[in-house]
Amino acid sequence: MRTALLQSSGRPGSVAENLKVLDDAAGRAAAAGAGLVIAPEMFLTGYAIGDDIARLAEAADGDSADTVAEIAARHGLAVAYGYPERDGGTVYNSAQLISADGTRLANYRKTHLFGCFERDHFTPGEQQVVQAELNGLRVGILICYDVEFPENVRAHALAGTDLLVVPTAQMHPFQFVAESMIPVRAFENQMYVAYVNRVGREGEFEFVGLSTLAGPDGVARTRAGREEDLVFADTDPVLLAASREANPYLKDRRPGLYGSLV
């Protein structure tokens, strides 16, 4: 499955404009043969928008989700995107996956909140592994800081995730996560990892771009720079199966020794 990584911060504070950016990217991705386009963390509204997070937060099945579903169906590809989710009086930092026919497949709430900004505006989610079947692949979702905890990615590996989708808002000076950690996570867990970042300055944050899709061999299949971009890479189930057969990490685990970790 060809996967498109939309590296953009859109227009922070404007849901309508960000939906237009997503629509345009979905059209370009579909024209290039992609079956999935992934947008960054909090793409729907912007990340550094303060109290507007609560004002713009929507239900997982809200108006914007309906619009994204229409975009996916019109262009004939799946869409994953980050947004602030409102559930009653609670707001989560969430990411949703919608299929090429407009069906809502999965919704994930970020479990590990980063810094005072996120802890002031969001409640952490409690479900570690969220997955859906898409085009012959088992797709899992994490968000940004979540992927920096090896336990989260290993849980996905043990649950059979083939492609881990990670919308992110990775900021300076932590670019080593995109450059080094993501390929290692893909290799040690034998999966594809798509890490899709915001870019440019937003409030007090400087997002570093460097969106990447890494394979189970630890090699980056594509990597964006520091500007807005739409980059592509293929996820190959045949290569993934062969890599898992050759790599002994998951088979050689000794879970009985790891009790002290929790």
URVEN-V203252 format. One line per field, one symbol per residue. phi: phi as a letter, one per 40 degrees, with the letter a starting at -180 (. if undefined). psi: psi as a letter, one per 40 degrees, with the letter a starting at -180 (. if undefined). burial: + if it has 9 or more other ideal C-beta (glycine too) atoms within 8 Angstrom, else -. Layout:
# URVEN-V203252
phi->???
psi->???
burial->???
This chain:
# URVEN-V203252
phi->.cbbbccabfbdgbccccccccccccccccccgcbabbbcdfcdbgccbfccdccccbcdbccccccccccccccgacbbacacbbbgcbbbcbbbbbccbgcccabbbdcbcbgcdcccbbbccbbcbbbacafgbcbbbbbfddcccdcccccccccgccbccbcabcbcbbcccccbccdcdcccbfacbbbbbcagcafcbbccggdabbcccgbccaaccbbcabbbabbbccccccccccccdccccbdccbdccb
psi->hhhhhhhieaghegdddddddddddddddddeeiehhhiihfdddidgebeedddeiiidfaddddddddddddefiihhiiihhhgbeihihiiihhieeehhdihhhhdhhhidddddeihiiehdhhiihhfeihhihihbddeehdddddddddeehdhhhghighihffeddddddddddddeegiihhhhiiiihhbeihhebfiihiieeehhdihibeiiihiiiihhddddddddddhedddeigddeeded.
burial->++++++++++++-++-+++-+++-++++++-+-++++++++++++++++--+++-+++-+-+-++++++++++-+-++++++++++----++++++++++-+-++++++++++----+--++-++---++++-+--+++++++++++-+--++++++-+-+++++++++++---+-++--+++++++++++++++++++--+--+-++++++++++-+-+++++----+++++-+-+-++--++--+-++------------
